[in-house]
Amino acid sequence: MWTCTQKSFFSFCEGKIADGVGGGGHPLCEGKIADGVGGGGLPLCEGKIADGVGGGGLPLCEGKIADGVGGGGLPLCEGKIADGVGGGGLPLCEGKIADGVGGGGLPLWKSDPHIKKT
């Protein structure tokens, strides 16, 4: 399984999901995107979280994107959040948004010191 070793807000590459994203900026590495994340083009590495991203408070580092997450094809590290990503609890911490989610499983990161396979 994969575990996050960094607490508080999980860093993606050089950036973070900003505090107070929509529903209250709950920590990512402790397992949740804040309920009702609303998005707003907040910085994430060299890209942005697409405006209007909708979350559901589901675990991220335990392997799920909240159902109903909507992307906008914006850059995320070396990959992209695919246009129109629909979500559905697909794996994240194994390094990909699962194949078939909008753009087809582009990598989120190759290596990050805060993610370890155990």
Backbone as a chain_set.jsonl record, in Angstrom:
{"seq": "MWTCTQKSFFSFCEGKIADGVGGGGHPLCEGKIADGVGGGGLPLCEGKIADGVGGGGLPLCEGKIADGVGGGGLPLCEGKIADGVGGGGLPLCEGKIADGVGGGGLPLWKSDPHIKKT", "coords": {"N": [[0.84, -1.178, 0.0], [0.265, 2.381, -0.272], [1.57, 5.129, 1.449], [1.326, 8.358, 2.91], [3.861, 10.464, 4.047], [4.066, 13.022, 4.828], [2.499, 15.403, 6.807], [-0.319, 17.658, 7.267], [-0.947, 20.003, 4.622], [-0.755, 18.416, 1.577], [1.978, 18.436, -0.573], [2.134, 18.988, -4.004], [4.526, 18.511, -6.212], [6.043, 21.567, -6.62], [4.137, 23.011, -5.423], [1.082, 23.633, -3.567], [-2.188, 22.576, -2.678], [-4.184, 25.213, -2.043], [-4.842, 26.669, 1.198], [-8.134, 26.635, 2.532], [-9.686, 25.879, 0.305], [-12.611, 26.009, -1.196], [-14.452, 24.119, 0.654], [-13.098, 24.341, 3.103], [-10.431, 23.708, 3.254], [-9.323, 21.251, 4.228], [-6.78, 18.962, 5.398], [-4.819, 17.191, 2.972], [-3.04, 14.988, 3.119], [-3.824, 13.777, 5.415], [-6.002, 12.59, 4.605], [-8.279, 13.674, 3.235], [-10.017, 15.572, 0.743], [-11.444, 18.697, 1.224], [-14.877, 18.705, 2.193], [-17.249, 19.451, -0.26], [-15.528, 20.948, -1.951], [-14.909, 23.753, -3.878], [-13.288, 24.87, -5.797], [-11.409, 27.258, -7.816], [-9.396, 28.075, -9.417], [-6.962, 27.829, -8.016], [-3.43, 27.768, -7.242], [-1.488, 24.986, -8.283], [1.34, 23.458, -8.374], [2.766, 24.114, -11.459], [0.455, 24.59, -12.601], [-3.087, 24.823, -12.345], [-5.856, 24.106, -10.223], [-8.726, 23.217, -11.827], [-11.301, 25.626, -12.36], [-14.307, 25.332, -10.555], [-14.049, 22.723, -9.598], [-15.477, 19.979, -8.017], [-15.747, 18.421, -4.978], [-16.036, 15.707, -2.541], [-15.23, 15.109, -0.038], [-13.867, 12.693, 0.116], [-11.335, 10.133, 0.688], [-7.952, 10.901, -0.273], [-5.125, 10.309, -0.137], [-5.378, 7.717, 0.638], [-6.146, 6.562, -1.589], [-8.237, 7.553, -3.262], [-10.034, 9.73, -5.436], [-12.461, 12.157, -4.84], [-15.847, 11.369, -5.647], [-17.294, 12.722, -8.568], [-15.452, 14.736, -9.129], [-14.479, 17.392, -11.146], [-12.502, 18.183, -13.861], [-10.329, 20.351, -15.861], [-8.467, 20.122, -17.836], [-6.036, 21.254, -17.118], [-2.527, 21.854, -16.377], [-0.812, 19.538, -14.282], [1.776, 18.961, -12.479], [3.803, 16.757, -14.207], [1.859, 15.821, -15.755], [-1.566, 16.053, -16.736], [-4.7, 17.18, -15.472], [-7.265, 15.512, -16.782], [-9.444, 16.748, -19.361], [-12.725, 17.301, -18.333], [-12.714, 15.33, -16.311], [-14.279, 12.796, -14.504], [-14.251, 11.432, -12.091], [-14.654, 9.045, -9.346], [-13.656, 7.556, -7.289], [-11.092, 6.64, -8.063], [-7.719, 5.324, -8.286], [-5.075, 7.291, -6.9], [-2.639, 7.595, -5.465], [-0.978, 5.648, -6.476], [0.186, 6.74, -8.578], [-1.167, 7.546, -10.845], [-4.048, 9.02, -12.379], [-6.661, 6.918, -12.857], [-6.749, 4.879, -15.846], [-8.855, 5.846, -18.524], [-10.194, 7.884, -17.269], [-11.404, 10.638, -18.35], [-8.829, 11.888, -19.862], [-7.128, 9.648, -19.894], [-5.38, 8.462, -17.882], [-2.996, 9.967, -17.118], [0.27, 10.644, -15.762], [0.686, 11.714, -12.365], [2.828, 12.181, -10.67], [6.281, 11.257, -10.701], [8.097, 10.601, -8.743], [8.006, 11.248, -5.304], [9.14, 12.553, -2.303], [7.411, 12.333, -0.196], [5.72, 10.274, -0.567], [5.551, 6.898, -0.114], [6.077, 3.482, -0.873], [4.8, 0.802, 0.922]], "CA": [[0.0, 0.0, 0.0], [0.995, 3.638, -0.314], [1.277, 5.995, 2.582], [1.913, 9.69, 2.865], [4.668, 10.712, 5.233], [3.979, 14.447, 5.166], [1.202, 15.792, 7.337], [-0.848, 18.935, 6.824], [-1.328, 20.042, 3.22], [0.129, 17.614, 0.758], [2.56, 19.226, -1.651], [2.274, 18.398, -5.317], [5.632, 19.178, -6.88], [6.505, 22.734, -5.876], [2.996, 23.776, -4.942], [0.143, 23.036, -2.638], [-3.566, 23.018, -2.792], [-4.201, 26.329, -1.103], [-5.743, 26.619, 2.344], [-9.458, 27.197, 2.343], [-10.255, 25.588, -1.013], [-14.031, 25.696, -1.126], [-15.112, 23.664, 1.875], [-12.401, 24.59, 4.354], [-9.004, 23.42, 3.185], [-8.907, 20.135, 5.068], [-5.512, 18.402, 4.94], [-4.908, 16.11, 2.002], [-2.308, 13.789, 3.52], [-4.557, 13.105, 6.471], [-6.941, 11.71, 3.934], [-9.514, 14.189, 2.661], [-10.27, 16.87, 0.142], [-12.536, 19.256, 2.015], [-16.22, 18.499, 1.67], [-17.777, 20.542, -1.063], [-14.499, 21.769, -2.577], [-15.521, 24.502, -4.958], [-12.319, 25.297, -6.8], [-11.299, 28.683, -8.078], [-8.134, 28.326, -10.089], [-5.875, 27.971, -7.063], [-2.22, 27.219, -7.826], [-1.039, 23.639, -7.966], [2.56, 23.343, -9.153], [2.786, 25.139, -12.497], [-0.876, 24.686, -13.16], [-4.161, 25.231, -11.473], [-7.031, 23.257, -10.132], [-9.721, 23.835, -12.701], [-12.438, 26.266, -11.715], [-15.505, 24.508, -10.432], [-13.829, 21.361, -9.12], [-16.403, 19.617, -6.954], [-15.315, 17.25, -4.234], [-17.007, 15.086, -1.663], [-14.596, 14.742, 1.217], [-13.401, 11.312, 0.12], [-9.896, 10.062, 0.896], [-7.068, 11.066, -1.406], [-3.903, 9.532, 0.021], [-5.715, 6.306, 0.777], [-6.338, 6.03, -2.917], [-9.45, 7.915, -3.965], [-10.482, 11.085, -5.715], [-13.884, 12.207, -4.521], [-16.778, 11.24, -6.763], [-17.773, 13.951, -9.161], [-14.431, 15.741, -9.381], [-14.476, 17.84, -12.533], [-11.264, 18.85, -14.235], [-10.381, 21.295, -16.962], [-7.327, 19.938, -18.704], [-4.946, 22.133, -16.735], [-1.344, 21.082, -16.046], [-0.595, 19.093, -12.918], [3.105, 18.38, -12.501], [4.192, 16.385, -15.565], [0.683, 15.368, -16.482], [-2.682, 16.974, -16.743], [-6.014, 16.696, -15.098], [-7.917, 15.379, -18.084], [-10.671, 17.517, -19.556], [-13.966, 16.634, -17.962], [-12.538, 14.19, -15.415], [-15.529, 12.541, -13.808], [-14.041, 10.88, -10.757], [-15.362, 7.842, -8.975], [-12.84, 6.775, -6.365], [-10.02, 5.981, -8.795], [-6.468, 5.43, -7.546], [-4.224, 8.447, -7.1], [-1.308, 7.471, -4.884], [-0.129, 4.746, -7.239], [0.883, 7.555, -9.538], [-1.954, 7.898, -12.011], [-5.499, 8.977, -12.398], [-6.855, 5.645, -13.551], [-7.043, 4.918, -17.275], [-10.243, 6.059, -18.884], [-10.781, 9.062, -16.637], [-11.178, 11.757, -19.257], [-7.699, 11.857, -20.784], [-6.534, 8.328, -20.026], [-4.383, 7.985, -16.923], [-1.719, 10.665, -17.184], [0.941, 10.565, -14.466], [0.66, 12.871, -11.479], [4.201, 12.389, -10.229], [7.124, 10.073, -10.862], [8.564, 10.28, -7.401], [7.819, 12.326, -4.351], [9.671, 12.041, -1.037], [6.358, 12.186, 0.798], [4.931, 9.086, -0.879], [6.392, 5.712, -0.041], [5.395, 2.203, -0.973], [5.09, 0.005, 2.112]], "C": [[0.883, 1.238, 0.0], [0.588, 4.483, 0.878], [1.938, 7.348, 2.37], [2.655, 9.936, 4.162], [4.657, 12.178, 5.632], [2.581, 14.751, 5.658], [0.822, 17.163, 6.798], [-1.101, 18.882, 5.326], [-0.296, 19.343, 2.366], [0.664, 18.448, -0.393], [2.599, 18.403, -2.924], [3.394, 19.159, -5.992], [6.047, 20.384, -6.037], [5.357, 23.468, -5.21], [2.173, 23.024, -3.927], [-1.249, 23.362, -3.116], [-3.753, 24.037, -1.678], [-5.167, 26.073, 0.05], [-7.1, 27.192, 1.95], [-10.033, 26.966, 0.962], [-11.7, 25.168, -0.819], [-14.49, 25.387, 0.284], [-14.304, 23.805, 3.141], [-10.947, 24.161, 4.357], [-8.552, 22.303, 4.103], [-7.632, 19.509, 4.525], [-5.721, 17.252, 3.966], [-4.233, 14.861, 2.515], [-2.938, 13.101, 4.715], [-5.795, 12.444, 5.91], [-8.146, 12.342, 3.276], [-9.272, 15.447, 1.846], [-11.462, 17.418, 0.907], [-13.881, 18.984, 1.358], [-16.64, 19.716, 0.861], [-16.726, 21.454, -1.669], [-15.073, 22.459, -3.803], [-14.562, 24.923, -6.051], [-12.316, 26.799, -6.982], [-9.971, 29.013, -8.716], [-6.97, 28.504, -9.14], [-4.635, 27.254, -7.576], [-1.96, 25.788, -7.38], [0.138, 23.378, -8.892], [2.579, 24.447, -10.209], [1.399, 25.369, -13.065], [-1.872, 25.178, -12.147], [-5.112, 24.067, -11.316], [-8.088, 23.952, -10.959], [-10.817, 24.488, -11.879], [-13.601, 25.285, -11.653], [-15.258, 23.073, -10.03], [-14.783, 21.087, -7.97], [-15.967, 18.348, -6.264], [-16.427, 16.656, -3.41], [-16.389, 14.604, -0.374], [-14.081, 13.316, 1.263], [-11.884, 11.259, 0.213], [-9.115, 10.229, -0.4], [-5.854, 10.167, -1.25], [-4.164, 8.061, 0.281], [-6.17, 5.731, -0.546], [-7.566, 6.481, -3.669], [-9.504, 9.406, -4.248], [-11.967, 11.086, -5.423], [-14.723, 12.059, -5.783], [-17.164, 12.616, -7.272], [-16.731, 15.028, -9.362], [-14.457, 16.114, -10.854], [-13.215, 18.61, -12.856], [-11.459, 19.839, -15.353], [-9.155, 21.229, -17.845], [-6.121, 20.786, -18.349], [-3.751, 21.32, -16.267], [-1.296, 20.719, -14.569], [0.718, 18.33, -12.944], [3.456, 18.008, -13.94], [3.005, 15.937, -16.395], [-0.368, 16.456, -16.542], [-3.846, 16.324, -16.033], [-6.775, 16.67, -16.405], [-9.152, 16.26, -18.16], [-11.863, 16.687, -19.109], [-13.793, 15.408, -17.091], [-13.792, 14.008, -14.579], [-15.367, 12.007, -12.409], [-14.839, 9.619, -10.523], [-14.526, 6.963, -8.065], [-11.715, 6.039, -7.056], [-8.682, 6.233, -8.117], [-5.675, 6.672, -7.916], [-2.801, 8.149, -6.655], [-0.437, 6.436, -5.578], [0.492, 5.459, -8.425], [0.081, 7.961, -10.75], [-3.385, 8.154, -11.603], [-5.816, 7.798, -13.291], [-7.19, 5.844, -15.027], [-8.531, 5.084, -17.503], [-10.892, 7.246, -18.212], [-10.473, 10.249, -17.531], [-10.028, 11.491, -20.213], [-6.902, 10.579, -20.798], [-5.37, 8.013, -19.116], [-3.031, 8.651, -17.052], [-1.067, 10.699, -15.806], [0.839, 11.856, -13.678], [2.049, 13.184, -10.951], [4.972, 11.116, -10.517], [7.678, 9.641, -9.518], [8.362, 11.506, -6.532], [8.299, 11.799, -3.008], [8.608, 11.799, 0.011], [5.448, 11.003, 0.503], [5.873, 7.902, -0.888], [5.534, 4.475, -0.185], [5.799, 1.366, 0.223], [4.478, -1.368, 1.962]], "O": [[2.088, 1.16, 0.24], [-0.582, 4.539, 1.258], [2.982, 7.452, 1.725], [2.145, 9.652, 5.245], [5.194, 12.533, 6.681], [1.594, 14.402, 5.011], [1.536, 17.751, 5.985], [-1.439, 17.82, 4.802], [0.895, 19.648, 2.432], [-0.103, 19.093, -1.108], [3.045, 17.255, -2.919], [3.233, 20.336, -6.314], [6.369, 20.231, -4.858], [5.581, 24.45, -4.503], [2.525, 21.928, -3.491], [-1.457, 24.313, -3.869], [-3.505, 23.745, -0.508], [-6.165, 25.366, -0.093], [-7.192, 28.113, 1.14], [-10.808, 27.795, 0.485], [-11.968, 24.073, -0.324], [-14.875, 26.289, 1.028], [-14.793, 23.412, 4.2], [-10.291, 24.249, 5.395], [-7.483, 22.404, 4.704], [-7.414, 19.518, 3.314], [-6.65, 16.455, 4.099], [-4.781, 13.768, 2.371], [-2.616, 11.948, 5.001], [-6.556, 11.811, 6.643], [-8.997, 11.605, 2.78], [-8.439, 16.282, 2.198], [-12.396, 16.676, 1.21], [-14.013, 19.025, 0.134], [-16.411, 20.858, 1.259], [-17.001, 22.634, -1.886], [-15.659, 21.809, -4.668], [-15.0, 25.301, -7.138], [-13.115, 27.518, -6.381], [-9.471, 30.128, -8.565], [-6.059, 29.275, -9.441], [-4.751, 26.244, -8.27], [-2.193, 25.436, -6.224], [-0.056, 23.105, -10.076], [2.419, 25.618, -9.864], [1.199, 26.241, -13.91], [-1.518, 25.876, -11.197], [-5.171, 23.165, -12.152], [-8.316, 25.151, -10.802], [-11.216, 23.974, -10.834], [-13.839, 24.515, -12.583], [-16.177, 22.259, -10.111], [-14.88, 21.89, -7.042], [-15.832, 17.306, -6.904], [-17.593, 17.027, -3.54], [-16.972, 13.768, 0.317], [-13.876, 12.776, 2.35], [-11.209, 12.225, -0.142], [-9.533, 9.778, -1.467], [-5.573, 9.348, -2.126], [-3.254, 7.241, 0.156], [-6.538, 4.559, -0.629], [-7.926, 5.84, -4.656], [-9.088, 10.232, -3.436], [-12.661, 10.116, -5.727], [-14.36, 12.558, -6.848], [-17.338, 13.555, -6.496], [-17.084, 16.147, -9.735], [-14.456, 15.235, -11.716], [-12.898, 19.592, -12.185], [-12.583, 20.14, -15.753], [-8.84, 22.198, -18.536], [-5.263, 21.018, -19.201], [-3.93, 20.196, -15.798], [-1.694, 21.509, -13.713], [0.765, 17.181, -13.383], [3.411, 18.871, -14.816], [3.131, 15.7, -17.596], [-0.065, 17.641, -16.41], [-3.974, 15.1, -15.99], [-6.914, 17.699, -17.066], [-9.825, 16.492, -17.156], [-11.989, 15.516, -19.466], [-14.643, 14.518, -17.121], [-14.307, 14.97, -14.009], [-16.29, 12.128, -11.604], [-15.601, 9.177, -11.382], [-14.679, 5.742, -8.075], [-11.403, 4.91, -6.676], [-8.518, 7.249, -7.441], [-5.606, 7.061, -9.082], [-1.853, 8.423, -7.391], [0.755, 6.359, -5.284], [1.241, 4.856, -9.194], [0.603, 8.664, -11.616], [-3.881, 7.596, -10.624], [-5.274, 7.701, -14.391], [-7.822, 6.827, -15.412], [-9.356, 4.536, -16.772], [-12.026, 7.594, -18.541], [-9.377, 10.804, -17.464], [-10.243, 10.918, -21.282], [-6.043, 10.428, -21.667], [-4.434, 7.341, -19.55], [-2.011, 7.964, -17.092], [-1.762, 10.775, -14.793], [0.897, 12.95, -14.239], [2.402, 14.354, -10.803], [4.398, 10.029, -10.572], [7.718, 8.452, -9.202], [8.527, 12.643, -6.973], [7.905, 10.704, -2.606], [8.869, 11.129, 1.01], [4.499, 10.755, 1.248], [6.882, 7.908, -1.593], [4.409, 4.419, 0.313], [6.986, 1.227, 0.519], [4.605, -2.202, 2.859]]}, "num_chains": 1, "name": "protein.A"}
